[in-house]
Structure formats: C-alpha cells, structure tokens
Amino acid sequence: MSINAPKVAGHRGGVLDIKWNPFDDNVIASASEDCSVKLWYIPDDGLAEDLVDFVIDLQGHERKVGIIEWHPTANGILASAGFDHMVIIWDVEREAAVTILKGHSDTIYSMSWNWNGSYIATSSKDKKIRVIDPREGRLIAVSIPSCFNDFVGL
C-alpha cells in the first residue's frame, strides 16, 4: 500500500534525520546526505502539496549530516553531527555556525544535549563517548575505549 501525502522534498540527497523545533510547533529541521541542514515552516493546517521551499539552509559540513538536535532550553540553537566527524552548533536566526567541534576521529553515531544544554554527549565509531562543553568548544570527558563504564576527565 502506498501513501500519497504531501512531502518535505527540498534536499538534493536523502534525509537522514528530522526534528521538530521544541519552541515552535511549525518548524522542523532536517539533516541530509547533501551536506546541509534545512529548516522548514509547516502551516497549522498541514501541507496541501509537496514543500520544496526551505526557510533556512545551513551549510558548513563537508560530508553528509546524520544527526541534528535542538537545544533543550535556548530557542534557535541547533547542533548537527556529520560524517566529516564534526559537530556544529548553529544559531539558526543568524544562519551561522557558533561553534565547530572537531575532536572526533571517526563517524559520530549519536548525540544528545544534557537537560539544560550546557553539555553535549556523543558516541562514535571509535568506541568512545565524549562529553563536550559546546560554549567553550572543550572536551570535558572521554570514555576509555576498553570499558564504557570508566570516564577520564580532561
């Protein structure tokens, strides 16, 4: 069975992640194989036709973008993780990268803000979990590869 419903269809590559903005029920962000993060406005009554016009186009990753996460307490702040091993913190209203974190040596598998947005935790193909202070761009702690239960503070 095929569903014939309007789609958000403005990326040049496959979409790998999508998140609703927790501060605006009409805005979604999408991450794509085309190396971009785009923001879209969804009308209150939904889509009547395919949506191909994005509101904001965030460019900065050198390879596909696999993960996006909205900041839990600051409106307009979005983190993206790409296959270029970078995490970029975006100010979406300025359409600018605030911080670029380059401390990963391999593909980032997951990313999450803590409850107040003061840290980001990532897991990576290199079998390390990292805790990062995104404001300072500083690595706070990293797991020891042989055991995920032990962290080394830096």
N, C-alpha and C positions, 0 to 999 in steps of 0.2 A: 504494500500500500504506500502510495506517495502522497505527501502533504504539499499542497500548493498554497503556500502562505508567503507574504512578502518577507524579504530578507535584507539584512545589512550586508551590502555587497560591494564595498568600495576599495578593498585591498587588492593588490596585484598578485598576492600569494595566499596560501592557506592561512586561516586564522587558528592560532594555537591556544589563545586564552582570551577570555572576555569577563569583565567585571562591571557590575552596576556601581555608580558613584553613591556612597553611603550618605552624602549630603544633598544629592539632587536626584530624585527618582526618575528624571527624564534623560539622564546622561549615562552612557556606557562607554567604557574604554575597551579597545581590542588590540591584541598583540598578534603580529603576523610574521610569516616567512619572508615577507618583503622588506624586513628590517625596520619596520615602523610600528609606532603605537598611534592609534587614531581615536578621537573622541567623537561620539555621535549623539545627536539630540533625537530622542524618541518622543513624539507627541503624546499627550494624555490619552487620546483615543486610539493609540497604536499606529501601526503602519498600514497605509492603504495600498502602497506599491513598494517595490524594492528601494531601499535607501542607499544611494551611491555617493551622496554629498556629505563629507565629514565636516565637523566643526573645527577640529584642531588636528594637525598632523605633526607628531613628534618624531624628529629624525635625529639620530645620534649613534645608533647601534650599527656595527659593521657586519653583523650576521643576523640571522633570524632571531626574533624576540619570542621567547617561550612562556614567560610568566609576567603578570602585572598584579600589583596590589595597591589599592588606595590606602592612604594614611588613615589610621583609625580616628584621629582627633583634629587633624588640620585639613580644612577644606581646600581642595585644589592641589594637593600634593599626591603624587603617584610614583611608585617605584616600578621599574621594569628590569628584567634579567634576560640577557641574550646569550646566544650560543657563541658570542665573542668573549665570554667569561666576564662580562661587565654587568654591574648593577648601576642603573642611572636613576637618580632622584629628580623628578620633574616638578616644576612649578607650571601647571597647565595654563593658568591665566596669562602668564608671561610667555608661554610656549618655549620655555628654556630649561636646560639642564641646570640644576642647582648644585648637584654633586655627582661625580662619576667615580665609582668604586671599582678598582682594577685588581683586587687582591686574590682573585680566584685563578687556579691553574688549569681548570677543566670545566666541563659543562655544569651549569647550575640546574639542579633538579627541582628544588623548591625554595620558597622564600616567604617569610611572614614577619610582619611588624609585631612588636610586643604591644601590650594593652594601651600604652599612652604614646606610642610612636617614637620613643627615644632610642630604640634599637631595632635592628633587622637581623633575623637569623636566616641563614641559608644552608642548604645541603648541596653537595657537589659530587660529581662522578669520581673525584679524587678521594672519596670516602671521608671527607672532613665536614664538620658542621662549624660554621663561623658565626660569631655574634659581632655585629658591626655597629659603631656609632655613626649614623649617616650624616649628622651635622658636622662632625669633625673629620669624617672620612677615615676613621681609625678603627682598626681591628681590636676588639675588646677581648675575645677569647676564641680559641680554636680547639676542636677535639683532637685527641691523639688517634691517628688512623687505626691502630690495632684494637682500640676499645672505645666505643661511643659513650661510655659512662664517665670517662675522665676528660676534663677540660683543663686547658692551660691558659691562665690569664696572661695577657700581654701588657 
